[in-house]
Amino acid sequence: MNPQGERWTTDQVLALAPGEASRKAGGKLAAPEPWSETGADEAALWGQCKGSGKQPYRTVVDLNGPAFTCSCPSRKFPCKHALGLLLLWAGGGDRAVAAGEPASWAVEWLAGRRERAGRPAGAAPGGGAGSRAPAAPEAAERRAARRMQRIGAGAVELEQRLEDLLHSGLASAGRAGGGDSPPGGSGSAGGSWDETAARMVDAQAPGLAARVRELGSVVASGADWPARLLEECALLHLLDQAFLGLDRLPTPLAATVRSRVGLTTEAAELLTGPDAATVRDRWLVLAQQDSDDGKLLTRRIFLRGERTGRMALHLSFGGPHRPLDLALPPGLVLDADLAYYPGARPLRAALGERHAPAAPGPVPPGCGIDAALTAYGDALRDDPWLDSWPVVLTDVTPIPGRDGAGWQLADADGESALPLDPRCSGRASRWQLAAISGGAPVTVFGECGHRGFLPLTVWDPTPVSL
Amino acid sequence: MTSTTNIMPPTNITPTTNVTSSTSSTSSTSTPPAAASFGRVAPADWSALVSAALLGTERRTPPVAMRPGQGSAAALLDAAAVSTVRRRAALRPAPAGERPAPAPADPRPPLPPAARRRLSLLLADRGGAGGSSRRGTAPDLTELLPQWLAAADGYGYRAPEALLPELLDAARARTDLRSAALALAGPRALWLARLNDAWKFALRGIGGPAGFPLGDDPEGVRQQWEEGLFAERVALLTALRRHDPPAGLALLATTWSTERAEDRLMFLDSLREDLSAADEPFLERALSDRSRNVRATAAEFLSTLPGSAFAARMAERAHTCIGPDRTSGTTRISVEAPHECDAAMQRDGVAPKPPSGRGERSWWLGQLVEATPLDSWRERFADRAPAAIVALPVADDWRTELHDAWCRAAVRQQSADWARALLGAPGAPPQAAEVSPAGSSRDLTKLLAVLPGDERARWVAEFIAAHGLSDAFRMLGVCAVPWAEPLGRAVVDALDIARDAGSYPWSFSGVMGLAERCLDPAAADRLDMLTAVTDEPEGASPGSGGYWSEAFQRLVGTLRLRATMRAELTPPPAAPVPAGESARRTP
């Protein structure tokens, strides 16, 4: 048994899995057979898993974090071995994972982690950046100024592109075939959206580039695409103009514009820099969602402070050689410091010091549909580029779409409803929502925006990720 | 991305009409600050902006105010941005559509947490593993789902709501899971299925007509029977028949003569489960049906009713063909196959035309014997027991034909005595050839299924001990799970012998797969020693030792996993058994 740390539930473990395939693979390894030299102490698990090769994989899990290391070559994080070991342990296998002293091969990594944990949070990753900046402040300033110039030039170019489009009409963009230039026909009408996006990447404005790429996917995509294209063009135009007039904007709005354009802020700077301002609260994990665009794995963790009531979004990114570094299953409460990224409507936050191990939390209180739309409207006043705002809805009833009508979440009064975001076409999640509701009201967390409501978690009353 | 019109018709989202919510009206009547700092543009009608944008400003001057020095395109973008943010900030709820009726309550207890997670894992693994012959050492979770479902159903648990969609998808993909999956899923799954066309199958009653709602109102049943769709009618008839067989028959009789031939056949088939002497008059009439298939099915049913007039007619015909012959001193069976298939025989379901390659007289004889009550032979052969009759020599090479027909009769009439006699002793050296001689169409597996469970397992165990595994696969398939002890040991020993013989384990992958699912988990400890890689015997296939070790590891792993799964499925707390029973019957 673990003397102090409570054993995790299998649900908690499964929530760490970066995908369905990992859940499955991990589940298969949640049996004693492939494992040897397993053990656990109050804060860690370790074991050797027999794989296809001669050498078994060595897997170590630090339960404070949690953090994982494994000698397997998987780019999944946590890998199936770590999941399997956790599942084996969570499944109650005292026999399978006995208490003991860490194996020699596990000690080093664990010791390294515990030593780092002893330091002020954020110091380790930020150390490099922080020490570089003061070394050559003038050079850094010059670099920054040059980048602002480049982005400015990109914004001007993009403005021209948008005005050209409006000049010749959106209909011509539709006829040109969705913006992707056909083979041989490239270069016509000022180039495709992809080309323009590439120009924005060259201008070091990834935020603009992403929006431009989106435009390409709107063209000729469904009935009312001209209206949607005009909306997105107009908001992009708004962003261009905002950046070009950055000096005249209030500081928070300027920060929003900078981040929307693609200028990033170092998390370490937020947590430990001279202007660091952290918020300590008991943060309830509302959702954890992963998306993989093939190159980059993005994990979004939504939190809400019990005391402050503030929403926060923690982003982490993983890639082939960069595993995701944080896993927080919905339902846990985290006593921790958060530092919000600057902006007129702060949402994204960096995680600082954690004051206590995560513990299971309650079903969160929420609001109705009117209040949810109001929250989104309020947020838009600060940041007009927001597509949605996270809200917890209480007592809403899912209404499955029938006969062409879309899915809805109906309010307790039964009269008003929010349509579900068409993007949640992942059939399973909508039907899970309906199944858990059974026609009765439920608590749902999700993103409320102009496309509708995108449900992420529903409570049954334990949180179920959708 | 979708326009805001999805949320509300444009007329309802114009900011000016929004006065109900103080907060939203603030955000809608005051220009958003971001937009304000980029120039004030008079609000313009959104659809006018869209049509201007579609046409292009070079063709039409947009209905927007231009700042000095600003082009019309930029002015149009300004106006569109303001309008977009305004409309988004002033979104109002849509009118709610019709809510689904609440799902009926499911009083069954929820699964224990560990079992719930297990189900989630089992379902997640669905449709995974490819068809590769080398399966590694990890258990095949997909194959364990059926027995897990059966065990959970047995305790009267209900499925976790969050897993219902996956459970329904699994039941849709695999018919063998359907009835157990739908039973566990319960009323809420049927509620869901009514909302999703992909799950319509669940309502068809295939999974369990027991779930079909039978009202107490005979008039309602009658109306449903007369107006329902075909599938609903089959479900209704099956349910009623289970509940009250004579009432089911009476219902069918009301419309029988007006049904289409295919439908008559299906309806007739739904009588199969609860046949009794009370059905005889109806079946007799069906022997004159216009459809040949209906006639044949009616004859088949009648032959399972030993006291029926039909059975007596068949016995009379068969007994004139077959009887004891004592002329040569010892008793043997003489056979004189029928010379014609007359109209009366045809009316009783004897098919006159044999399949190609069979003589018509032996074809007719086989049908007569198959439909003749087996008990009648005792009298015909001077009160001999079945085993003694089977042991009698048969004249003129009729032995295979006659025994095949008796085998079919034993299966049809579910006669354990005759099945036992026809199967004989499993260990006798020539048994494999003897019970299934060349030219025979005999199905041993079906005969085995007629025997009581423990006897069946014992017979198969002895068969395997004597003849090995090569012919045992289908026999094992009809044995009760988990395999009773002599059988489990016989299979393990035979696998061990097969390994020592040096072949590759995938020659036995069918039996291995069955063993993983069917061996008693308690056998795992005994099997542990087989997982070691042994020295390959001389002449063994290269590398076979390692593959066998892997196969045994998987076997042991699967058995342990099954034991764990079984332990996780603890009985529901404090639920008295009868309550669980009744809850299970009313899913």
Interface residues (C-beta under 8 A of the other chain):
Chain A: T9 T10 D11 L14 E20 R23 K24 G27 K28 L29 A30 A31 P32 E33 P34 K50 G91 G92 E159 L162 E163 D164 L165 L166 H167 S168 G169 L170 A171 S172 E214 V218 G222 D224 P226 A227 R228 L229 L230 E231 E232 C233 A234 L235 H237 L238 Q241 A242 G245 R248 L249 L253 A344 I369 D370 L373 T374 Y376 G377 D378 L380 R381 D382 D383 P384 T397 I399 P400 R402 A405 G406 Q408 A410 D411 G414 E415 S416 A417 L418 P419 P422 R427 A428 W431 Q432 A434 A435 I436 G438 G439 A440 G449 H450 R451 G452 D460 V464
Chain B: M1 T2 S3 T4 T5 N6 I7 T20 S21 T23 S24 S27 S28 P32 P33 A34 A35 S37 F38 W46 S47 L49 V50 A53 L54 L55 G56 T57 E58 R59 G71 A73 A74 L76 L77 D78 A80 A81 S83 T84 V85 R87 R88 A89 A90 L91 R92 P93 A94 P95 A96 G97 E98 R99 P100 A101 P102 A103 P113 A114 R117 S120 L121 A124 D125 G128 T137 A138 P139 L141 P160 E161 A162 L164 P165 E166 R188 W191 L192 L195 N196 Q553 V556 G557 R560 L561 T564
